[in-house]
């Protein structure tokens, strides 16, 4: 559309319209609209300043060349500090360079201004019609983080049941996966905070509560990881059931969050209730599992008040007299 509009206008250089639109469009709403405002504002400011200099000073070829070089230097100076100053300097550069070729303000200023305005307007319109909102994806990002964190916990607990495996490599991969999911969640929250979307899917209170719960679960797992037994150490057989319960809960909880349901942790609770083992290591793993269950229950409590009513049959009902966790 930009190319067609640019070709239809009498200014020439119609490619500038789609080029401006492509340079403005960004994956996030705030990035796209702030970039559009900076480009349009910088272009107008640069044209006004350069036009005033040309009208008042009437520079010849030599002075126009000097001013072009100065504007080029300003572009390099502001390249990593601000988008609007770069566009202002680029507009001045265009005016002075065209002035060296004898092109007057009546040809250079209106053309650049109109083409930039049309390109920026098309970019903003395109994002409004086909938005890439991050807000509706918050639950998916949170589900990925929950799955990664519980996968990390299951990996650490499994090494207590099987101390002969490659603990360091598997644990490192699980940690990296959890960190990546955390960073994706943080980026999504930062973008969603600036989007004009009414249906957030998760309230700010639910986001904060879920973050605190998952941070606590990760800290508890890190403490358990610090004492992973060396190869050949006596295994903790009950830890195998807890690791399996954590992995099973990771899959179920992630799907529940995506489906706007509150996750339950019955497999983890059952594994801890059926715990059989003796010794300091077994007791440490059991106490860590209890702390993990507490953090996961806090996560469910945070999400409980952020979810709409669930149709009957879509989510397991809590036992009478017991709060859903």
NORPE-V105961 format. One line per field, one symbol per residue. ss: DSSP state (~ for helix, > for strand, _ for the rest). phi: phi as a letter, one per 30 degrees, with the letter a starting at -180 (. if undefined). psi: psi as a letter, one per 30 degrees, with the letter a starting at -180 (. if undefined). A space follows every 50 residues. Layout:
ss=???
phi=???
psi=???
//
This chain:
ss=_~~~~~~~______~~~~~~~~~~____~~~~~~~~~~~~~~~~~~~~~~ ~~~~~~~___~~~~~~~~~~~~~~~~~~____~~~~~~~~~~~~~~~~~~ ____~~~~~~~~~~~~~~~~~~~~~~~~~_____~~~~~~~~~~~~~~~~ ~~~~~~~~~~~_____~~~~~~~~~~~~~~~~~~~~~~~~~~________ ___~~~~~~~~~~~~~~~~~~~~~~____________~~~~~~~~~~~~~ ~~~~~~~~_______~~~~~~~~______~~~~~~~~~~~~~~~~~~~~~ ~~~~_____________________
phi=.ddddddddddihddddddddddddbdcdddddddddddddddddddddd ddddddchdddddddddddddddddddceccaddddddddddeddddddd ciddddcddedddddddddddddddddddbdcdcedcedddddddedddd dddddddddddbdcdddddddddddddddddddddddddddddccdcddd ibddddddddddddddddddddddddceddejdddceddddddddddddd dddddddddicddcbdeddddddcdblbjddddddddddddddddddddd ddddcccdeceejcbddddeicddb
psi=eeeeeeeflgflhfffefeeeefeklfleeeeeeeeeeeeeeeeeeeeee eeeeeefikaeeeeeeeeeeeeeeeeegegfkeeeeeeeeeeeeeeeeee ggklefeeeeeeeeeeeeeeeeeeeeeeeilikfefgeeeeeeeeeeeee eeeeeeeefefigflieeeeeeeeeeeeeeeeeeeeeeeeeffgkikejf ekleeeeeeeeeeeeeeeeeeeeeefgkklkflkljeffeeeeeeeeeee eeeeeeeeghlkklheeeeeeeegkkllleeeeeeeeeeeeeeeeeeeee eefeggklkkkkffkkklkkfkkk.
//
